[in-house]
Amino acid sequence: MKTSEKSKRLSKKAEEKQKNVLEVLQTHGAKIYEDLNNGQFPKFSVPSRSVSNIVYDKKLRQYILGNSAALRSSRNSSQLRSFTQLMWLAFFANRLTKEKKSSTLRDVYYSSQAFAIEFEDQGESDNIIVDLEAVLSKPREDFHIFPEERSSIFGDLNIEYTIPGYEGKTMNLSNHPDGYSIGPSLTTSELLDTSAEIVIAIEKGGLFTRFVEEQVDKKFKSIIINTGGQAPRSTRTLLKRLHDEMGLPIIVLTDGDVYGEHIAMVIKSGSANAAHLRELTVPDAKWVGVWATDIEKFKLPTIPMTESDIKRCYDLQKDPRYQEGIWKKELDVFLRIKRKAELEAFSKYGLTNITDKYLPQKLELAKSI
Amino acid sequence: MMSSIKEQFNQISPSEFFYSNRDLAGFSNPTRSLYTAVREFVENSLDACDQKGILPEVHLTIKAVESEKPDPKQYVLTVKDNGPGVYAEHIPLAFGTVLYGSKFGLKQARGMFGLGATMAILYGQITTNKPVIVKSSADGKTQDEFEILLDIQKNKPVILKHSTKEVSKNGLSISICLEGDYSKAGTKIRDYVYETSLITPYATITFDDPKGQKFHHPRFVKEIPPPPTIIKPHPHGIDVERIRRMIVESQFEIPIIDDTMIEKVRKDLGLSKQNLSFIAIIAKAKKKWKTLSRQVRVVIALMSFLKMDFEKLRKIRIEDLDIPNKKLYYWDFGDSQSKSIDIDPESQYYKQLTNTVQGEPLTTFLTKRFQRIGPTTAVKFADFAGFKPEKRMGTMTNQELVQLSDSLQKFEDFLSPDPSCLAPLGEVPLEKGIKKFFNPDFTAVVQRPASAYSGFPFIVEMGIAYGGDIKSGGPHVYRYANRIPLLYDEGSDVVLKVVNETDWGRYKVKGDPPFIIVSHICSTRIPYKTAGKENVADRPEIERELRLALQFLSRKLAAYMSKKGQVEMAKKRANLYAKYIPLIAQFCTELAGKKKEPNYKKMLEGEAIVENK
């Protein structure tokens, strides 16, 4: 009973979200319609995504776009093409959202050809999609365009689909040991209930399988998510919803190197690439390992850092988010020891060492940080 | 150059000279020879018409003697014109000898000495042993026809045939048989005829080629450009040999004392009917001295030494005046022997005679025989060169002549050369020609003011054209010098150098542009790199003028190109609007949830009007 009420409320929320997207699209469309009808060349402004306009917002704890915006005018013949492309994409997104159909980036590239909108390559169409995100201040998933990359999820979580043909159908995400891929249907579904008390996001597919095998979900009452390296935006959206809607804490487990540290950081506070979006971050997410200090503490087998690893360290040292706490501390240690360790390094002490020994310690630690 | 040729002619036979110089003169092989022969005859015809102010009609025919034979083979080359013709009495010498010593006039002409045509005749005779056939009418009533062979050893014409007939037009026709290769030379000859008609728009040129094709280029300009005037040389353009020739020309020879001369002296003295004694004649002359002409004075001076009256004077002939030994030699018809008398340096008539054979003073020589030298400059120059102003030209030693020549080159206070001896085509006919030949979208022409190099005046005319019938892959350069198209050896030419050094991108000319450049250099002496007259050497003064002309035209071209670019841009933009605005309208209609598309048509129309302005 309780879950059903919650479900209805959530369902309404999803509908509202859709309505909101459609309204914004219509507003923009109407304005351009008016301009044309008045014999004026339509124009609109697109927030600038140039490096100089990306700033770190301490309050939001993420990168956001500054105030500068580029005016795109259909009068300017060099902008006319991209203007039309953007209009087409809005038109296409409008149809997708209305019909609740999903599309991929590649799909968009090909769909354009039916309307005589020529994109030179997918790179160009991807760019226009980001433009539309920036104009609407909404992630592309909101207007039903999804990336190709898939990550997966496993654990006791009940969901209810909202996509056409599956509406009302429910599913428990612990029924299939390979996990469920996080695609449009999962991202748009209602999250009903869960017995889990924590979400463990892990960088690598191999470890994800190990965790399922070792029943980490049951032993530690957790939902396990494989980010597959840098977490895709749909996965980040899902992480945010698990945190915000289900009230679950999020912890992130990565390789013990500078890239792993940054994977955790992107989940927590976003990337500069998505500075135009605000719905993708989980500021409360915690990175629990593998830390540079863990390498010494657990006597893990290591490999030396490469030139590019070291350069990356120096780059991140300039990032405002790496100026304090473990972020700064671990980065400094990485730079000092100039060595790194992968999650699999624990296998030196037995295949289950990571789940038996390391994970419990880290879960305990997570409560205190 | 000319004088060195002359010296060689004096020593070797023309035939030998021809063989040793055929490469230089453009008769190196059957292909080149056929082309050169065509050029020489056509240019002679055009020059002859120009000189008399006749609108030229030139008819060129080349016919194979045996058309089936493979090249190289014998061809009959005929060039017929409506020019002034040559008087019958001059024809054997003009066409049957290798000419030298032809008058060294200083003015612009296609050919300098008429030597090239003689070379062609000689080449024809050597390769085919056939005579040259000349038909000429100088009075427009009778035509003389000659068949002439050249006696190569004696350098004398051998007239094989001479006939006359009645005609109604002036003109000259020359026909030679020569070995040639039309299959290889054809392209160049057709180009030559085509390009010649571009730079000679007042001429009608017709060409019947051996394959039965006719190329007809009618005149499209009715006015002949003003003919050049013959002028005196500029001191900067002179060398020792030229000075030597000029001194020979300037020296006053002792006049031939024949009956006519004696009659003249008598008349001038007022003694036509009277027979006076020698003493009385001298006394009469003294009285009238100031009114006497130079020639008469010399005769009187001679008479004073000879102590003869008119009757005695009739019976002798002056042989020589030996100034260093102070002796006068003469031939006595009565005694049939040579005699001599001493001449007294103290006599008042001595100076009259010595001055005559020693020539003019330096300053007079300069002011009278060169252009643009006044008495003041002449005196200044004499000082500069280290000569006394009154130094007699006839007394100059070889060394002094070299010194004089060097100084003439170095002295900087001479005025620049007089360009009135030049005959540029003019901007209007040049532009007309370019427009007719290429039907271009854009044309610009310029005639630079006269300039000079080494004492030779020159004028650069240039035209530039873009688009229309012009092939892409430009700039295509049409080079002319003194109205002659230059077709060979373009690689080393100064015009090409200047064109190639131009950064066309700066003038908004990009890619494979359809444009041409017509360059015409007029000068009393074109500095050809070779005697074949095909490429112009890069004298800095000429290069500078070419560059300025090209820059001027290029800027005009750039203005046209940018205007053209703007129009194209506007067109392109209008096309873009027509393509994309309807799409935008379609998309926003659905987005806005409307049924009817916005009315954007008037917007597109308005845009088109604005852009067209």
Boltz contact constraints between the chains, C-beta under 6 A:
constraints:
  - contact:
      token1: [A, 25]
      token2: [B, 591]
      max_distance: 6.0
  - contact:
      token1: [A, 26]
      token2: [B, 593]
      max_distance: 6.0
  - contact:
      token1: [A, 29]
      token2: [B, 588]
      max_distance: 6.0
  - contact:
      token1: [A, 29]
      token2: [B, 591]
      max_distance: 6.0
  - contact:
      token1: [A, 29]
      token2: [B, 592]
      max_distance: 6.0
  - contact:
      token1: [A, 30]
      token2: [B, 592]
      max_distance: 6.0
  - contact:
      token1: [A, 32]
      token2: [B, 588]
      max_distance: 6.0
  - contact:
      token1: [A, 33]
      token2: [B, 588]
      max_distance: 6.0
  - contact:
      token1: [A, 33]
      token2: [B, 592]
      max_distance: 6.0
  - contact:
      token1: [A, 33]
      token2: [B, 598]
      max_distance: 6.0
  - contact:
      token1: [A, 36]
      token2: [B, 585]
      max_distance: 6.0
  - contact:
      token1: [A, 36]
      token2: [B, 598]
      max_distance: 6.0
  - contact:
      token1: [A, 36]
      token2: [B, 600]
      max_distance: 6.0
  - contact:
      token1: [A, 37]
      token2: [B, 598]
      max_distance: 6.0
  - contact:
      token1: [A, 37]
      token2: [B, 599]
      max_distance: 6.0
  - contact:
      token1: [A, 39]
      token2: [B, 602]
      max_distance: 6.0
  - contact:
      token1: [A, 39]
      token2: [B, 603]
      max_distance: 6.0
  - contact:
      token1: [A, 77]
      token2: [B, 573]
      max_distance: 6.0
  - contact:
      token1: [A, 77]
      token2: [B, 576]
      max_distance: 6.0
  - contact:
      token1: [A, 80]
      token2: [B, 576]
      max_distance: 6.0
  - contact:
      token1: [A, 80]
      token2: [B, 580]
      max_distance: 6.0
  - contact:
      token1: [A, 84]
      token2: [B, 580]
      max_distance: 6.0
  - contact:
      token1: [A, 84]
      token2: [B, 583]
      max_distance: 6.0
  - contact:
      token1: [A, 84]
      token2: [B, 584]
      max_distance: 6.0
  - contact:
      token1: [A, 87]
      token2: [B, 584]
      max_distance: 6.0
  - contact:
      token1: [A, 87]
      token2: [B, 587]
      max_distance: 6.0
  - contact:
      token1: [A, 88]
      token2: [B, 587]
      max_distance: 6.0
  - contact:
      token1: [A, 90]
      token2: [B, 591]
      max_distance: 6.0
  - contact:
      token1: [A, 91]
      token2: [B, 587]
      max_distance: 6.0
  - contact:
      token1: [A, 91]
      token2: [B, 590]
      max_distance: 6.0
  - contact:
      token1: [A, 91]
      token2: [B, 591]
      max_distance: 6.0
  - contact:
      token1: [A, 94]
      token2: [B, 591]
      max_distance: 6.0
